[in-house]
Amino acid sequence: MTDPRWLDETQQRAWRKYMSMQAQLNARLNRQLQADSKLSLSDFEVLVQLTDNPSHKVRMFEVAQALQWEKSRLSHHLVRMQKRGLVAREECPSDARGAFIVLTPEGRTAIEEAAPQHVDTVRRLFFEGMTEEQISTLATMSEAILKRLAAEED
């Protein structure tokens, strides 16, 4: 058995700062969304998947895949969203085992009302204070990591 390749001091600092930033940012975005619109960050993420699709309906497995959620997590969350009238389920005529998640008028209204405040919060907490070069570097880094993740998945 070989010794693990530990992170060096710079890598460890970067990784821990990234993890701390991600946790704090998600918590703040969630609190702000709930205060502004009564939507959770998870609700918002599901609604974005639906509004990004021209038909406003998406197969459940596609939403789970896009959000990197387990099927059970998505299913439980959708039940809560259905009870609030934000989404509906629709059977898939071509696949009896599958279902669509459909954006309801209430869901559309909720995300349309929440989005302007949410983007303002994202801009204030994440982008303000960064230079264009830093934003571009972040995008490049994120793309490279996502590419590696996709390659390892295959």
Rosetta silent file (secondary structure, phi, psi, omega in degrees, C-alpha in Angstrom):
SEQUENCE: MTDPRWLDETQQRAWRKYMSMQAQLNARLNRQLQADSKLSLSDFEVLVQLTDNPSHKVRMFEVAQALQWEKSRLSHHLVRMQKRGLVAREECPSDARGAFIVLTPEGRTAIEEAAPQHVDTVRRLFFEGMTEEQISTLATMSEAILKRLAAEED
SCORE:     score description
SCORE:     0.000 S_00000001
   1 L     0.000  133.711 -178.462    0.000    0.000    0.000 S_00000001
   2 L   -92.449  155.306  176.670    1.386    3.402   -0.943 S_00000001
   3 L   -68.647  145.268  177.510    1.287    6.510    1.180 S_00000001
   4 L   -66.691  149.740  174.519   -1.442    8.975    0.238 S_00000001
   5 L   -86.717   94.167 -178.200   -0.430   12.039   -1.758 S_00000001
   6 L   -68.712  153.617  174.838   -1.387   14.709    0.756 S_00000001
   7 L   -68.516  141.711  174.471   -2.265   18.182   -0.404 S_00000001
   8 L   -75.790  175.570 -173.810    0.555   20.644   -0.010 S_00000001
   9 H   -59.439  -42.398 -179.564    0.002   23.710    2.139 S_00000001
  10 H   -67.411  -43.852  178.558   -1.147   25.923   -0.745 S_00000001
  11 H   -63.562  -43.545 -179.512   -3.515   23.254   -2.123 S_00000001
  12 H   -62.858  -42.815  177.864   -4.940   22.559    1.327 S_00000001
  13 H   -61.633  -47.246 -179.366   -5.543   26.270    1.944 S_00000001
  14 H   -61.398  -45.103 -177.676   -7.213   26.673   -1.470 S_00000001
  15 H   -64.203  -46.408 -178.499   -9.389   23.581   -0.995 S_00000001
  16 H   -66.816  -38.355  176.847  -10.534   24.513    2.501 S_00000001
  17 H   -65.738  -40.456  177.881  -11.254   28.113    1.499 S_00000001
  18 H   -61.437  -48.083 -178.915  -13.224   26.873   -1.507 S_00000001
  19 H   -62.596  -41.512  178.052  -15.283   24.469    0.643 S_00000001
  20 H   -64.784  -43.826  178.724  -15.926   27.172    3.248 S_00000001
  21 H   -60.665  -46.424 -177.926  -16.895   29.693    0.548 S_00000001
  22 H   -61.291  -45.751 -179.424  -19.269   27.226   -1.109 S_00000001
  23 H   -63.830  -46.930 -179.530  -20.993   26.332    2.175 S_00000001
  24 H   -65.832  -41.400 -179.665  -21.345   29.948    3.293 S_00000001
  25 H   -63.832  -47.706  178.965  -22.495   31.154   -0.113 S_00000001
  26 H   -61.258  -40.505  178.975  -25.154   28.430   -0.435 S_00000001
  27 H   -63.936  -44.190 -179.813  -26.392   29.117    3.099 S_00000001
  28 H   -66.699  -42.312  178.210  -26.637   32.869    2.459 S_00000001
  29 H   -62.619  -41.111  179.018  -28.345   32.392   -0.923 S_00000001
  30 H   -62.932  -48.784  179.771  -30.815   29.999    0.673 S_00000001
  31 H   -61.048  -42.535 -178.470  -31.620   32.361    3.562 S_00000001
  32 H   -65.704  -43.588  177.996  -31.994   35.335    1.212 S_00000001
  33 H   -60.398  -45.577 -179.016  -34.280   33.443   -1.170 S_00000001
  34 H   -64.044  -39.562  178.914  -36.469   32.253    1.679 S_00000001
  35 H   -67.154  -40.214 -175.708  -36.686   35.732    3.155 S_00000001
  36 H   -80.493  -34.556 -167.501  -37.448   37.347   -0.215 S_00000001
  37 H  -139.430   -2.553 -176.389  -39.704   34.767   -1.822 S_00000001
  38 L    68.212   12.337  174.066  -40.404   31.785    0.470 S_00000001
  39 L   -99.306  143.504  171.171  -38.468   29.596   -1.985 S_00000001
  40 L   -85.511  166.355  175.683  -35.504   27.523   -0.883 S_00000001
  41 H   -61.226  -36.427  177.158  -32.358   27.393   -2.972 S_00000001
  42 H   -64.694  -42.732  175.712  -33.360   23.808   -3.840 S_00000001
  43 H   -57.304  -48.235 -177.114  -36.805   24.980   -4.988 S_00000001
  44 H   -60.184  -43.648 -179.734  -35.162   27.639   -7.113 S_00000001
  45 H   -61.473  -40.945  177.383  -32.740   25.150   -8.685 S_00000001
  46 H   -65.544  -45.465 -178.457  -35.618   22.847   -9.693 S_00000001
  47 H   -63.966  -34.842  176.979  -37.649   25.744  -11.076 S_00000001
  48 H   -62.107  -42.521  178.340  -34.646   26.945  -13.113 S_00000001
  49 H   -57.517  -37.552 -179.202  -34.431   23.508  -14.751 S_00000001
  50 H   -76.992  -40.352 -178.792  -38.066   23.858  -15.800 S_00000001
  51 H   -73.390  -24.407  177.888  -37.931   27.459  -16.966 S_00000001
  52 L   -74.207  -15.359  179.251  -34.797   26.775  -19.015 S_00000001
  53 L   -96.975  126.551 -177.032  -36.742   24.213  -21.041 S_00000001
  54 L   -56.076  -30.177  179.870  -39.081   25.744  -23.659 S_00000001
  55 L   -83.724   -9.762 -177.787  -41.829   23.198  -22.864 S_00000001
  56 L    60.089   27.103  172.286  -41.512   23.896  -19.106 S_00000001
  57 E  -144.610  141.736 -174.692  -41.452   20.188  -18.419 S_00000001
  58 E  -140.512  144.696  175.889  -38.483   17.914  -17.910 S_00000001
  59 E   -63.094  143.421 -178.046  -38.053   14.216  -17.229 S_00000001
  60 H   -57.371  -43.449 -177.294  -37.365   13.526  -13.561 S_00000001
  61 H   -64.216  -30.216  178.814  -34.125   11.695  -14.266 S_00000001
  62 H   -69.850  -38.273  177.150  -32.844   14.692  -16.260 S_00000001
  63 H   -66.863  -44.755  178.698  -33.492   17.053  -13.338 S_00000001
  64 H   -58.566  -43.344 -179.880  -31.820   14.641  -10.926 S_00000001
  65 H   -65.505  -46.439 -178.353  -28.842   14.396  -13.255 S_00000001
  66 H   -62.643  -37.803 -177.768  -28.574   18.161  -13.800 S_00000001
  67 H   -91.412   -5.914 -177.477  -28.719   18.893  -10.067 S_00000001
  68 L    59.723   41.939  178.624  -26.601   15.869   -9.093 S_00000001
  69 L  -105.299  149.933  171.550  -29.324   14.727   -6.692 S_00000001
  70 L   -70.001  152.046 -178.893  -30.226   11.186   -5.757 S_00000001
  71 H   -56.602  -41.381 -178.399  -33.580   10.030   -7.115 S_00000001
  72 H   -66.861  -39.071  177.954  -35.054    9.775   -3.608 S_00000001
  73 H   -61.636  -46.643  179.938  -33.967   13.313   -2.690 S_00000001
  74 H   -62.558  -45.222 -178.634  -35.575   14.711   -5.828 S_00000001
  75 H   -58.976  -47.064  179.078  -38.737   12.689   -5.311 S_00000001
  76 H   -63.723  -41.322 -179.049  -39.161   13.885   -1.717 S_00000001
  77 H   -66.547  -39.809  179.537  -38.439   17.473   -2.676 S_00000001
  78 H   -64.313  -35.621  176.950  -40.920   17.367   -5.552 S_00000001
  79 H   -59.508  -44.537  178.776  -43.656   16.125   -3.222 S_00000001
  80 H   -64.661  -40.712  179.488  -43.108   19.215   -1.063 S_00000001
  81 H   -67.948  -36.727  177.397  -43.086   21.483   -4.116 S_00000001
  82 H   -62.771  -43.082 -179.870  -46.270   19.848   -5.448 S_00000001
  83 H   -60.830  -28.289  178.654  -48.049   20.471   -2.139 S_00000001
  84 L   -91.127   -0.442  176.201  -47.188   24.147   -2.539 S_00000001
  85 L    79.723   13.810 -176.486  -48.461   24.162   -6.130 S_00000001
  86 L   -81.353  -31.682 -179.252  -45.075   24.999   -7.704 S_00000001
  87 E  -140.068  164.138  173.696  -44.794   21.885   -9.888 S_00000001
  88 E  -133.660  160.358  174.363  -46.914   18.984  -11.061 S_00000001
  89 E  -104.715  144.394  179.552  -46.059   15.468  -12.181 S_00000001
  90 E  -136.165  130.448  179.359  -47.133   14.190  -15.542 S_00000001
  91 E   -64.800  149.287  178.792  -46.820   10.608  -16.721 S_00000001
  92 E   -93.018  116.331 -176.918  -44.567    9.986  -19.690 S_00000001
  93 L   -63.856  -27.298 -177.536  -46.613    8.416  -22.497 S_00000001
  94 L   -90.596   -9.831 -178.211  -43.569    6.753  -24.077 S_00000001
  95 E  -147.318  103.322 -175.902  -42.168    5.305  -20.827 S_00000001
  96 E   -61.722  -23.146 -179.896  -44.531    4.033  -18.152 S_00000001
  97 E   -83.355  -18.060 -174.699  -41.709    4.062  -15.600 S_00000001
  98 E   -99.458  164.208  177.520  -40.825    7.704  -16.217 S_00000001
  99 E  -145.324  156.501  173.786  -42.500   10.964  -15.360 S_00000001
 100 E  -100.382  149.447  166.935  -42.190   14.610  -16.253 S_00000001
 101 E  -101.972  129.698 -174.767  -41.929   17.469  -13.803 S_00000001
 102 E  -119.705  134.442  176.197  -44.080   20.313  -15.075 S_00000001
 103 E   -73.259  128.791  176.802  -43.915   23.981  -14.130 S_00000001
 104 L   -92.302  165.257  174.469  -47.277   25.243  -12.870 S_00000001
 105 H   -56.687  -37.456  178.242  -48.489   28.841  -13.238 S_00000001
 106 H   -64.860  -39.761  178.111  -47.814   29.284   -9.504 S_00000001
 107 H   -64.980  -41.230  178.200  -44.273   27.987   -9.986 S_00000001
 108 H   -62.567  -45.551  178.975  -43.689   30.362  -12.893 S_00000001
 109 H   -61.024  -43.305 -177.982  -44.938   33.312  -10.840 S_00000001
 110 H   -61.027  -46.447 -177.966  -42.758   32.274   -7.886 S_00000001
 111 H   -73.421  -35.126  177.624  -39.545   32.111   -9.901 S_00000001
 112 H   -63.904  -35.578  178.432  -40.309   35.264  -11.879 S_00000001
 113 H   -76.865  -32.673 -176.508  -40.783   37.152   -8.610 S_00000001
 114 H   -81.117  -33.182 -170.769  -37.727   35.578   -6.943 S_00000001
 115 H   -58.219  -46.139 -178.237  -35.234   35.817   -9.813 S_00000001
 116 H   -60.206  -42.368  179.049  -34.515   39.578   -9.806 S_00000001
 117 H   -69.668  -37.406 -179.657  -33.718   39.622   -6.082 S_00000001
 118 H   -64.119  -46.535 -179.233  -31.769   36.367   -6.346 S_00000001
 119 H   -64.977  -33.509  176.131  -29.556   37.615   -9.182 S_00000001
 120 H   -64.410  -40.763  178.275  -28.957   40.806   -7.220 S_00000001
 121 H   -66.271  -43.347  177.842  -27.838   38.713   -4.229 S_00000001
 122 H   -60.266  -46.130 -179.905  -25.578   36.568   -6.436 S_00000001
 123 H   -61.126  -45.132 -176.940  -24.046   39.676   -7.958 S_00000001
 124 H   -68.529  -45.313 -175.265  -23.523   41.299   -4.535 S_00000001
 125 H   -82.072  -28.420 -171.857  -22.162   38.243   -2.702 S_00000001
 126 H  -108.793  -49.373 -170.629  -20.212   36.602   -5.508 S_00000001
 127 H   -92.801  -31.990 -178.230  -19.210   38.940   -8.326 S_00000001
 128 L   -62.160  135.790 -179.356  -18.836   42.377   -6.740 S_00000001
 129 L    92.893   -8.592  176.609  -15.228   43.073   -5.914 S_00000001
 130 L   -97.464  146.125  174.970  -13.914   40.695   -8.589 S_00000001
 131 L   -82.864  165.045  175.876  -12.185   41.949  -11.689 S_00000001
 132 H   -59.619  -37.347  179.338  -13.231   40.817  -15.168 S_00000001
 133 H   -64.501  -41.999  178.567   -9.975   38.868  -15.319 S_00000001
 134 H   -64.511  -40.425  178.654  -10.779   37.049  -12.054 S_00000001
 135 H   -64.458  -43.074  178.206  -14.261   36.187  -13.309 S_00000001
 136 H   -63.373  -41.894  178.108  -12.820   34.899  -16.574 S_00000001
 137 H   -63.572  -42.650  177.982  -10.213   32.849  -14.695 S_00000001
 138 H   -60.385  -44.053  178.708  -12.902   31.392  -12.450 S_00000001
 139 H   -61.928  -43.842  179.306  -14.965   30.395  -15.495 S_00000001
 140 H   -62.887  -44.763  178.633  -11.919   28.786  -17.131 S_00000001
 141 H   -62.895  -44.714 -179.654  -11.029   26.894  -13.957 S_00000001
 142 H   -62.241  -42.526  178.187  -14.603   25.708  -13.476 S_00000001
 143 H   -61.590  -41.698  179.722  -14.800   24.502  -17.077 S_00000001
 144 H   -64.233  -42.760  179.394  -11.547   22.548  -16.687 S_00000001
 145 H   -66.847  -43.198  178.558  -12.746   20.870  -13.481 S_00000001
 146 H   -62.189  -37.275  178.064  -16.139   20.044  -14.996 S_00000001
 147 H   -63.669  -43.968  177.815  -14.392   18.545  -18.023 S_00000001
 148 H   -64.207  -40.854  178.568  -12.261   16.312  -15.766 S_00000001
 149 H   -61.709  -43.765  179.029  -15.322   15.257  -13.777 S_00000001
 150 H   -64.315  -40.305  179.971  -17.157   14.332  -16.982 S_00000001
 151 H   -65.225  -39.367  179.089  -14.148   12.384  -18.270 S_00000001
 152 H   -70.959  -28.896  178.417  -13.896   10.392  -15.031 S_00000001
 153 H   -66.418  -35.949 -179.659  -17.632    9.652  -15.133 S_00000001
 154 L   -72.937    0.000    0.000  -17.194    7.985  -18.519 S_00000001
